[in-house]
Amino acid sequence: MPSNALYIVGFIIVILGLAYMASLMGISAQWIAAGVVVLVGVGILKLAKRGPSTRPFDTR
C-alpha cells in the first residue's frame, strides 16, 4: 500500500474516532461536523505538503 493511501486511511480512522468520542461527550452534531470538515482540510493540506508519492522516472 502506498504511503499516501496509508496516511489517508490512518487520518480517516483518527477523524472517526474523534467524532465518536465527541458524540459520546454530548457535543452537538453541528460542532462535530464542523470539526470533521476542519480536520479533513488539515489532512489535505498536510498530504499536499508531503509531495508526490512516487519519484519521477529516470529519463536517461
The first five atom37 places (N, CA, C, CB, O) and aatype in JSON, in Angstrom:
{
  "aatype": [12, 14, 15, 2, 0, 10, 18, 9, 19, 7, 13, 9, 9, 19, 9, 10, 7, 10, 0, 18, 12, 0, 15, 10, 12, 7, 9, 15, 0, 5, 17, 9, 0, 0, 7, 19, 19, 19, 10, 19, 7, 19, 7, 9, 10, 11, 10, 0, 11, 1, 7, 14, 15, 16, 1, 14, 13, 3, 16, 1],
  "atom_mask": [
    [1, 1, 1, 1, 1],
    [1, 1, 1, 1, 1],
    [1, 1, 1, 1, 1],
    [1, 1, 1, 1, 1],
    [1, 1, 1, 1, 1],
    [1, 1, 1, 1, 1],
    [1, 1, 1, 1, 1],
    [1, 1, 1, 1, 1],
    [1, 1, 1, 1, 1],
    [1, 1, 1, 0, 1],
    [1, 1, 1, 1, 1],
    [1, 1, 1, 1, 1],
    [1, 1, 1, 1, 1],
    [1, 1, 1, 1, 1],
    [1, 1, 1, 1, 1],
    [1, 1, 1, 1, 1],
    [1, 1, 1, 0, 1],
    [1, 1, 1, 1, 1],
    [1, 1, 1, 1, 1],
    [1, 1, 1, 1, 1],
    [1, 1, 1, 1, 1],
    [1, 1, 1, 1, 1],
    [1, 1, 1, 1, 1],
    [1, 1, 1, 1, 1],
    [1, 1, 1, 1, 1],
    [1, 1, 1, 0, 1],
    [1, 1, 1, 1, 1],
    [1, 1, 1, 1, 1],
    [1, 1, 1, 1, 1],
    [1, 1, 1, 1, 1],
    [1, 1, 1, 1, 1],
    [1, 1, 1, 1, 1],
    [1, 1, 1, 1, 1],
    [1, 1, 1, 1, 1],
    [1, 1, 1, 0, 1],
    [1, 1, 1, 1, 1],
    [1, 1, 1, 1, 1],
    [1, 1, 1, 1, 1],
    [1, 1, 1, 1, 1],
    [1, 1, 1, 1, 1],
    [1, 1, 1, 0, 1],
    [1, 1, 1, 1, 1],
    [1, 1, 1, 0, 1],
    [1, 1, 1, 1, 1],
    [1, 1, 1, 1, 1],
    [1, 1, 1, 1, 1],
    [1, 1, 1, 1, 1],
    [1, 1, 1, 1, 1],
    [1, 1, 1, 1, 1],
    [1, 1, 1, 1, 1],
    [1, 1, 1, 0, 1],
    [1, 1, 1, 1, 1],
    [1, 1, 1, 1, 1],
    [1, 1, 1, 1, 1],
    [1, 1, 1, 1, 1],
    [1, 1, 1, 1, 1],
    [1, 1, 1, 1, 1],
    [1, 1, 1, 1, 1],
    [1, 1, 1, 1, 1],
    [1, 1, 1, 1, 1]
  ],
  "atom_positions": [
    [[0.85, -1.18, 0.0], [0.0, 0.0, 0.0], [0.89, 1.23, 0.0], [-0.96, 0.0, 1.22], [1.77, 1.36, 0.85]],
    [[0.66, 2.14, -0.94], [1.48, 3.36, -0.99], [1.33, 4.18, 0.29], [1.1, 4.21, -2.2], [0.32, 4.11, 0.98]],
    [[2.36, 4.95, 0.58], [2.37, 5.7, 1.84], [1.24, 6.74, 1.9], [3.71, 6.38, 2.03], [0.71, 7.0, 2.98]],
    [[0.88, 7.33, 0.77], [-0.21, 8.3, 0.78], [-1.54, 7.65, 1.12], [-0.31, 9.01, -0.58], [-2.34, 8.21, 1.87]],
    [[-1.78, 6.46, 0.58], [-3.02, 5.75, 0.88], [-3.06, 5.35, 2.35], [-3.17, 4.51, -0.02], [-4.11, 5.43, 2.99]],
    [[-1.94, 4.92, 2.87], [-1.87, 4.55, 4.28], [-2.1, 5.77, 5.17], [-0.5, 3.9, 4.59], [-2.75, 5.67, 6.2]],
    [[-1.58, 6.9, 4.77], [-1.79, 8.15, 5.51], [-3.26, 8.53, 5.52], [-0.95, 9.3, 4.89], [-3.8, 8.9, 6.56]],
    [[-3.92, 8.42, 4.37], [-5.34, 8.77, 4.28], [-6.18, 7.85, 5.15], [-5.81, 8.69, 2.82], [-7.06, 8.31, 5.87]],
    [[-5.91, 6.55, 5.09], [-6.67, 5.59, 5.91], [-6.48, 5.89, 7.39], [-6.24, 4.15, 5.59], [-7.45, 5.9, 8.15]],
    [[-5.26, 6.12, 7.8], [-4.99, 6.42, 9.2], [-5.65, 7.71, 9.65], [0.0, 0.0, 0.0], [-6.18, 7.78, 10.76]],
    [[-5.63, 8.72, 8.8], [-6.23, 10.0, 9.17], [-7.74, 9.88, 9.27], [-5.85, 11.08, 8.15], [-8.36, 10.5, 10.13]],
    [[-8.35, 9.08, 8.39], [-9.8, 8.86, 8.46], [-10.17, 8.15, 9.75], [-10.28, 8.04, 7.24], [-11.17, 8.48, 10.38]],
    [[-9.36, 7.17, 10.15], [-9.61, 6.47, 11.41], [-9.53, 7.43, 12.59], [-8.61, 5.31, 11.59], [-10.36, 7.36, 13.5]],
    [[-8.55, 8.31, 12.58], [-8.42, 9.3, 13.66], [-9.63, 10.23, 13.69], [-7.12, 10.12, 13.5], [-10.16, 10.52, 14.76]],
    [[-10.05, 10.71, 12.53], [-11.2, 11.61, 12.47], [-12.46, 10.92, 12.98], [-11.41, 12.11, 11.02], [-13.22, 11.5, 13.75]],
    [[-12.69, 9.68, 12.55], [-13.87, 8.95, 13.0], [-13.83, 8.71, 14.51], [-13.98, 7.62, 12.27], [-14.86, 8.83, 15.18]],
    [[-12.67, 8.38, 15.03], [-12.53, 8.17, 16.47], [-12.81, 9.43, 17.26], [0.0, 0.0, 0.0], [-13.5, 9.39, 18.28]],
    [[-12.29, 10.56, 16.8], [-12.53, 11.84, 17.48], [-14.0, 12.24, 17.4], [-11.65, 12.94, 16.89], [-14.55, 12.76, 18.37]],
    [[-14.63, 12.01, 16.25], [-16.05, 12.34, 16.11], [-16.91, 11.47, 17.03], [-16.49, 12.17, 14.64], [-17.86, 11.96, 17.63]],
    [[-16.58, 10.19, 17.13], [-17.32, 9.29, 18.01], [-17.15, 9.71, 19.47], [-16.86, 7.84, 17.81], [-18.11, 9.72, 20.24]],
    [[-15.92, 10.04, 19.85], [-15.66, 10.47, 21.22], [-16.42, 11.77, 21.53], [-14.13, 10.67, 21.43], [-16.97, 11.93, 22.62]],
    [[-16.46, 12.68, 20.58], [-17.19, 13.93, 20.79], [-18.68, 13.67, 20.93], [-16.93, 14.9, 19.63], [-19.35, 14.32, 21.73]],
    [[-19.22, 12.71, 20.17], [-20.65, 12.41, 20.3], [-20.94, 11.77, 21.65], [-21.11, 11.48, 19.17], [-22.0, 12.01, 22.23]],
    [[-20.03, 10.96, 22.16], [-20.21, 10.37, 23.49], [-20.17, 11.44, 24.58], [-19.14, 9.3, 23.75], [-20.8, 11.29, 25.63]],
    [[-19.42, 12.5, 24.34], [-19.33, 13.58, 25.31], [-20.54, 14.51, 25.26], [-18.06, 14.39, 25.06], [-20.68, 15.39, 26.11]],
    [[-21.42, 14.31, 24.29], [-22.63, 15.11, 24.19], [-22.48, 16.38, 23.39], [0.0, 0.0, 0.0], [-23.32, 17.28, 23.5]],
    [[-21.45, 16.48, 22.6], [-21.24, 17.68, 21.78], [-22.23, 17.64, 20.61], [-19.77, 17.76, 21.26], [-22.5, 16.58, 20.05]],
    [[-22.76, 18.79, 20.26], [-23.75, 18.91, 19.2], [-23.21, 18.4, 17.87], [-24.2, 20.36, 19.06], [-22.02, 18.54, 17.56]],
    [[-24.1, 17.8, 17.08], [-23.71, 17.26, 15.78], [-23.18, 18.35, 14.85], [-24.9, 16.55, 15.13], [-22.33, 18.07, 14.0]],
    [[-23.66, 19.57, 15.01], [-23.18, 20.67, 14.17], [-21.7, 20.95, 14.43], [-24.01, 21.94, 14.41], [-20.93, 21.19, 13.5]],
    [[-21.3, 20.92, 15.7], [-19.9, 21.16, 16.05], [-19.03, 19.99, 15.63], [-19.75, 21.4, 17.55], [-17.88, 20.18, 15.22]],
    [[-19.56, 18.79, 15.72], [-18.8, 17.62, 15.27], [-18.56, 17.7, 13.77], [-19.53, 16.31, 15.63], [-17.45, 17.44, 13.3]],
    [[-19.6, 18.07, 13.02], [-19.45, 18.2, 11.56], [-18.44, 19.29, 11.21], [-20.81, 18.51, 10.91], [-17.63, 19.12, 10.3]],
    [[-18.48, 20.4, 11.93], [-17.52, 21.48, 11.67], [-16.1, 21.01, 11.97], [-17.86, 22.73, 12.52], [-15.18, 21.31, 11.22]],
    [[-15.93, 20.28, 13.06], [-14.6, 19.74, 13.39], [-14.1, 18.76, 12.35], [0.0, 0.0, 0.0], [-12.91, 18.76, 12.02]],
    [[-15.0, 17.92, 11.84], [-14.6, 16.96, 10.81], [-14.16, 17.68, 9.54], [-15.76, 15.99, 10.49], [-13.17, 17.3, 8.92]],
    [[-14.89, 18.72, 9.17], [-14.53, 19.49, 7.97], [-13.16, 20.13, 8.14], [-15.6, 20.57, 7.66], [-12.34, 20.11, 7.22]],
    [[-12.91, 20.69, 9.31], [-11.6, 21.31, 9.56], [-10.49, 20.26, 9.51], [-11.6, 22.03, 10.93], [-9.44, 20.49, 8.91]],
    [[-10.71, 19.11, 10.15], [-9.68, 18.07, 10.15], [-9.43, 17.5, 8.75], [-10.08, 16.94, 11.1], [-8.29, 17.19, 8.41]],
    [[-10.47, 17.38, 7.95], [-10.27, 16.91, 6.57], [-9.44, 17.94, 5.8], [-11.64, 16.69, 5.85], [-8.55, 17.56, 5.04]],
    [[-9.71, 19.22, 6.0], [-8.91, 20.27, 5.35], [-7.46, 20.22, 5.78], [0.0, 0.0, 0.0], [-6.56, 20.36, 4.94]],
    [[-7.22, 20.03, 7.07], [-5.84, 19.91, 7.57], [-5.16, 18.7, 6.96], [-5.82, 19.82, 9.1], [-3.99, 18.76, 6.59]],
    [[-5.89, 17.6, 6.86], [-5.31, 16.39, 6.26], [-4.94, 16.59, 4.8], [0.0, 0.0, 0.0], [-3.89, 16.13, 4.36]],
    [[-5.79, 17.28, 4.06], [-5.49, 17.56, 2.65], [-4.26, 18.45, 2.53], [-6.7, 18.22, 1.96], [-3.4, 18.21, 1.68]],
    [[-4.18, 19.47, 3.37], [-3.02, 20.36, 3.32], [-1.73, 19.61, 3.67], [-3.21, 21.54, 4.27], [-0.7, 19.82, 3.02]],
    [[-1.78, 18.76, 4.68], [-0.58, 18.0, 5.06], [-0.19, 17.01, 3.97], [-0.81, 17.26, 6.37], [1.0, 16.8, 3.72]],
    [[-1.18, 16.41, 3.32], [-0.89, 15.47, 2.25], [-0.28, 16.19, 1.05], [-2.16, 14.72, 1.83], [0.64, 15.67, 0.41]],
    [[-0.78, 17.37, 0.75], [-0.22, 18.14, -0.37], [1.2, 18.59, -0.07], [-1.1, 19.36, -0.68], [2.04, 18.67, -0.97]],
    [[1.47, 18.89, 1.2], [2.82, 19.33, 1.58], [3.83, 18.2, 1.49], [2.8, 19.91, 2.98], [5.01, 18.44, 1.26]],
    [[3.36, 16.96, 1.66], [4.25, 15.81, 1.6], [4.84, 15.6, 0.21], [3.51, 14.57, 2.03], [5.91, 15.0, 0.07]],
    [[4.17, 16.09, -0.82], [4.67, 15.96, -2.17], [4.15, 14.71, -2.84], [0.0, 0.0, 0.0], [3.34, 13.98, -2.27]],
    [[4.62, 14.45, -4.04], [4.15, 13.27, -4.77], [4.59, 11.98, -4.08], [4.66, 13.29, -6.21], [5.61, 11.93, -3.4]],
    [[3.78, 10.93, -4.27], [4.07, 9.67, -3.59], [5.16, 8.86, -4.29], [2.81, 8.85, -3.48], [5.76, 7.98, -3.67]],
    [[5.41, 9.14, -5.55], [6.43, 8.38, -6.29], [7.46, 9.34, -6.87], [5.79, 7.52, -7.41], [7.17, 10.51, -7.13]],
    [[8.65, 8.81, -7.07], [9.7, 9.62, -7.7], [9.49, 9.61, -9.22], [11.12, 9.08, -7.34], [8.96, 8.64, -9.76]],
    [[9.88, 10.66, -9.91], [9.77, 10.65, -11.36], [10.67, 9.6, -11.98], [10.1, 12.03, -11.93], [11.7, 9.23, -11.41]],
    [[10.28, 9.12, -13.13], [11.07, 8.11, -13.82], [12.39, 8.71, -14.33], [10.26, 7.51, -14.99], [12.48, 9.89, -14.66]],
    [[13.38, 7.87, -14.37], [14.68, 8.29, -14.9], [14.56, 8.34, -16.42], [15.84, 7.32, -14.46], [14.22, 7.33, -17.03]],
    [[14.84, 9.48, -17.02], [14.65, 9.65, -18.47], [15.95, 9.56, -19.24], [13.99, 10.97, -18.75], [16.04, 10.03, -20.38]],
    [[16.96, 8.96, -18.64], [18.24, 8.85, -19.36], [18.14, 7.91, -20.51], [19.34, 8.4, -18.45], [19.12, 7.7, -21.22]]
  ]
}
